Amino acid sequence: MTAKRPSLAQDLLWRLEAFAFDLVTGLARMFPIDAVSDFGARLFQWLGPMTSAHRVAETNLRIVFPKASDAEIASLLDQQWDALGRWAVEFPLLDKIIADPERVELVNGERMAQIVRTGERVVFISGHFSSFEIMPAAIVHAGVPCQITYRATNNPYVDDAIKKSRARYGVQLFAPKGSDGARELIRGLSRGESVALMNDQKFNGGIASPLFGVMAHTAPGPSTLALRFGVALQPMSVQRKDKAHFRVVVHDPIWLEDTGDRTADIEAGVRRVNAFIEERILERPAEWFWVHKRWPNEIYKKAKK
């Protein structure tokens, strides 16, 4: 089936958004990297509290830190706007950041080298930590053949610009759509390639699994693939060291138990993935993507009252 053509008004709005995206990208690339990063932090710390996303972030923080005082929550809100602002304006500069070896440190690179040397297939998993776009670049630059997924933006013109920006630092991604996307991941693993997926956002229809003690619908895909092919889940995370300087951490692999009860094994895998996400959030709370409605909608509706 062919995609439905947008209305003239929708197409015009998309083009205006794409023009603004290109304008911001061009301006950002005219200035020093750290100066741009600092600007983004200050801008989002000013604008963020005036948006509806601020309430979402506060609700999420109170789920994760139920005993935190109002002052502690306010401090974390300010810190996460700092981190989010830096991420937003650094995106147009990622090719410059990644090209500078002093800006990106790889921890446990031996594990990546092992994957390349042995031809091991893995299912890379991660979450939206810090400048998370650096993770696929680290995978590609390490020489790992990998199918890297992402969520396409609703605006096709902006999506094209984003893909071109990613291509500047050597990353080609595809946006999985339903069963076709799943089949492409399966074909990749069958060819001996690895796959990479983010696994920390709400997935309607996914498995309900506890995340900080509250049930959260989580995508079963990574655990399903790991069990089907008998490969490891390979966690990674990105940490901000200072301004636009980062640390990419290759964590110890997670091997899921195959008991023969596929449903139970996938659920156990999802719980282990959520446990990994919890550890990373608690380790560096300011650097997670707090403005996403990760838990059931009812929680956010109650928070508005």
N, C-alpha and C positions, 0 to 999 in steps of 0.2 A: 504493500500500500504506500502511496505517496504521501508525504507529510502535508498537512493542511497549510495553505498559504496564509500568512498573517494579513491583517487588514492594513490599509495604507497608513492609518494613524499609528498602529503598532510598529510597523516597519520604520516609520519616521522616528518614533521614540527610540527604537533600538539603534538607529544610526546616530542619533544625537548622543546616546550613552557611549557608543563606540568612539565617537569624536572626542568626548570628554576623557575617556580612558586613554586614548592616544596622546591627548594634550598633557595629561598628568604624567604619562610615561616619558614623554619628551622633556618635560620640565625636570623631572627627577634625575634624568641622566645627564643633566647639565651641571649638577652640583656634586660635591664630595659625598661619598657613601655615608659616613657617620653623621654628617650634617643633615642629610635627608632622613636618616633614621631618627635623629633627635627631633626633627620637625614633626614627623609622624606621631611620635610619642606625645608631644605637647598638644598637637591638634586633637587627637582622640581623647586625651585626658580632659580637654575642654568640651568637646562636642558629645562624647559618649554618654555622660550622665543626663543629657537632655533627650536621649532616645529611648524607645521602648525596650531596646536590647539591654539597657541598664537594669531594668527590673528582672529580665530573664537571668542575667548574670548573677544578680543578688540572690534570686531564688535558688539557683544552682549551688552557689557558695554556701547557703544555709543548709542545703541537703548534705553537702560534703563535710561541712564544719558546723554541726548543730550546736556545739558548745561555745563557739566563738562569740566574742562580745560585738556590739554594734561598731565599736571603734576598729576592731580587727577586721570585720567585714568591709568597712569603708576603706581601710588601707589596702585590702586585697582587690577591691573594685578598682581603685586608682592604679594599682600595679598591673592589673590585667588590661586596662585601657592603654597603659604605656606599652605593654607587650604587643597588643593587637595593632596599635598604630604603627609601631615599627615594622611589624610583618607586612601591613598593607602597603606601605610606601617603599619597602625594600624589594617587593616583587619585581618591579621593572629593572632592578639592578642586580638580580641574582646571578646573571652571567658574569658580571664583574666580581661579585663576592666569591663565587665558586672558583673563578680563575686565580684568585689570590690565595696561595697556600697558607698564608699567615692568618687568614680569616676563617678557615674551616679545618678543625682538628678531627681526625677519625680515631675513635677509641675502639680497641679490639679489632683492628684491621686484619689481624691474623685470621679471624673467622671468615671474613670476606675473601681473603686470599685462598683459604681452604676450599670454599665453595667454588671458586674459579678453577683452582688446580685439579680438583677431583671431579668437576662437572656435576656436583650435587644439585639436585633440584630442591628448592625450598619455597615456602609460602611466607613472604615477608609480610609482617603486620606492624602497624604503628597507629598513632593517634595524632590529633592536631596539636602538636606540641611545638611552641616557639615558631621558627620559620620552617615549617614542616616540608616545604617544597625542596629543601636542600637534601632530604633523604633520597628521593629518586635519582637525583644527580649523583649522590655518593654511590648508589647501586650501579648506575650506568658507567661511571668513571672507574669503578673497580673492575669492570669487564664482565659483569654478570649478565648473561642473556636473560631478559626479564620482560614479562608483560606487565606494564604498570598502569593501573586504573585511576580514573579520576571522575568526578561528577561534572558533567558539562553544565555551563551556565545557560540560563534561559535565553539570553540574548546571543544569537548565532554569530553576530559580528564581533562582539566582545570575546566570545569563545574562540574565534579564529585568531584574534590578536593575542589571547593568552597562550594558545598553542604555539604561535610563532615566537613568543617570548621564551617559552620553555625550550623550544628548539635551539635557541641561542646558546643554551648550556647543555645541549646534547640529549635532551629528554623527549622522547616520543611517547605519548600516552593515548589510551583509548577509553572512551566512556561506555561501560557495559550497559546494555539495555535488555533487561529481562533474560529470557532463555538464550538469546543470541550471544549476549555477553558472557554468560556462563559457559557456553560451548567454546567460545574463543579461549577462555582461561584453561579449559580442559585440553583443548588442542595444544596450547602452549606447553603445558606440563607433559603432555604425551610426546612432544618433540624434544623434551629434555630441558626446557626452559623453566625458569622460576616465574612466580607471579607475585605481585605486590598489591596489597589492599589496605585502606584505612579502616579501622574497626572500632571507632569510638563514638560514632554518631547514631542517632535513632534510626532504626530500620523497621518500618511498619510491616507487620507480618513475620518479623523475625522471632527468635526465641526469647521469651521473658526470662531474664537472668538478673540476679541481684548486682547492683552497682552502688556501692556505699550504702547497702542495706535497703535500697529501694529498687523494685523490679523495673528493669529497663529493657525494651525490645532491642535485641542485638542481632546483627547479621550472622548467620551460621556459615556463610560461604567459606571463610578461611579454614575453619575446623573441618568442614565437609571435604574440602579439597585435600587437606593434609591427610585425613584418614583414607580417602579414596586412593591416593597415590603412595601412601606409606612414607610421607616426607615430614620434615620438621616444620613447625611454625618458627619463623626466624624474626624475633622482635627487634625493632630499632626505635630510636628516639632522637630528637634534636633538642639541644639545650643552648640557651644564649649565654655566652660568657661575659660579654660586655659590648654594648651597642651592636654593631653589625659584625660581631665575631661569634663563631658557633662551635659547638662540639657535637659531632654525630656519634652516637653510641650504638655499637652492635652488641646486643645483649646475648646471653646464653640461649641456645635454641630450646624450644619447648616440644617435647615428644609426647604425643597424645596416645593414651592406651586404647588399643583395639580389642575390645572384649567380645566382639561379635554382635553386640547389641548396638547397632549403628545410631539409633535415636539417642540412647543414653550416652554413648560416647561423644556425639556431637554436642549434646548439652553440657557434658563435662568439659569439652574443649572451649565452649563459649565462656563458661565460668572461669577457666584459666586465663583466657584473653582479658576478661573484665578485671581479673585480679592484677594482671600486668598493667592495665590502664590505671587502676587505682594507685598502684605503687608509684607510677610516674607522676600522677597528679599530686600526690602527697609530698613527693620529693621536691617538686618545683611548682607549687600551686599557681603562681602568677602567670605561667606560660601556657596554660591550657586554653582552649577555645570555649570560654564560658558563655558566650552569647548564643549558643545553640541550645534548643529545647530538647535536651537529651532524654528526659524522663516523660512519663505520660502527660498528655495535655491538661488533664484535670488538675495537676499540681500547679500549673501556671495560671489556670483560671482562678483557682482559690487565692493565689498570691495577689491578684488584681483587686480583690475585695478588701 
